[in-house]
């Protein structure tokens, strides 16, 4: 019985370590995501387009996260203005990283969460999605 318990413990540990392993395809996944983001860029026809903005507020880890997504005449995201009370060490450092990634991808699709700031990342991306929807 002791051997069975030891075996079960070792098997569980091995599975845990294997699940936490590094994904060797990270560069390939990033390249594919960049390609998909370029192909899936949503724009408004130029003759109909006007600079616009959408705003939204979503509850984050440290309080509300307010975003204003600014679009150019071509309908592509130009910038994102933020107001938040996320923690200085983790959440506040994640927001500029997410902002840059979302502007580059022209939306939240394919943008990964920042490690250690999952709640902030999900809330920020949700706020941006809501702001995009409010602008249309």
N, C-alpha and C positions, 0 to 999 in steps of 0.2 A: 504493500500500500504506500509506503514511503517513497519507493521508486516511482510509482505512478504520479504522486504529487510533485516530485522533483521534475519528472519529464514534462508534466503539464506546465509547470512554472517556466522551465527552459523554453518550451515551445511558445508560450505566451510572450516571453521576452524577445525571442527571435522574431516573432510576427510584428511586435511593436517596433523594433529597430528597423526591420525591413520597410514598414509603412512610413517611417520617418526619413527614409533614405533620400538622397539627392536625385533629382530627375535629370538625367543626362541630356534630355531633349529640350532643355530650357531655351537655348538659343534658337532652335528650330521653331518652337512654339511662339516665341516673340516675333520672329520673322513672319510666321503665318498670321499672327494677330495684326501686325503692321500692314500686311498685304490686304487682309480682310477689312481693316479700318479704312484704308484708302479706297477700296471698292465700294464700301457701304456708306460713303459720305452722303448724307441727306442734304440737298440744297433746294432752294426755291428758285424757280425760273427768274432770271435777272430782270425781266420787264415787270414782274410782280413783286420783286423783292424790295424791301425797305429795311434800313437798319432798325433793329428792334431788340427788346430785352424781355426776359422772363424772370420772375422772382418766386422763391419758395422758402419755407422754413420747415425744418425737420428736427426732431429731438435727437441729439447726439449723446455721447457718453458724458460730457461735462455740462450739458445744457443745450439750448437751441443752436442750430447751425442755420444761418441765413445766407442764401446765395442769390446773386443776380447774374444771369448768363447773358452776355452781350453778343449779339450777332451782327455781322457785317452785311452789306447790301447783297452779297452773294449767298446769304443764308448760312454761312459757316460760322462756328463759334470763334469769336475774336478774343474774348477774355471772360473771366469769372471773378466777380467781386464777392468777398466773403466777410461775414461777421460771426464770430463764434466765441465760446468760452471753454474750449477744449483744454485739457491739461498741457502745460508748456513743454513737458518732456516728451510726450508721445503724440497725442492727438494734434496739437498745434504744429508739430513738425511734419505730420502726415499730410495736412491740407495743401501746402504748396506743391508737394510731390504729386498729389492727386489732381490738382488744378492743371499742372503742366501736362500730365498724361491725358486728361480729358480734352483739353484744348487741342493737343496734337492728334488725338483720335477722333475729334469732332463728335464726341458723345461718350457715354460710359461703357458702351459695349466693348469688351476685350480689355478693359482697364482692371488690373489686379488690385486687391486690397493691399494696404501697407502692413507689413508684418508687425504685430504687436498693437496695432490700432484698428482692429477689425470692426468694432462697433462704430468708430468714427468714420472709417472708410465706407461702410455700408450706408450710414446716415448721409454722408456727403454725396455719394453717388445717387442716392434716392432723391435728395434735394435738387441735384442738378437735373435729373430726369423729370421731376415735377416742374421745375422752372422752364425746361424746354417745352414741355406740354402746355404750360401757361402762356408761352410766347406765341404759339401757333394759333 
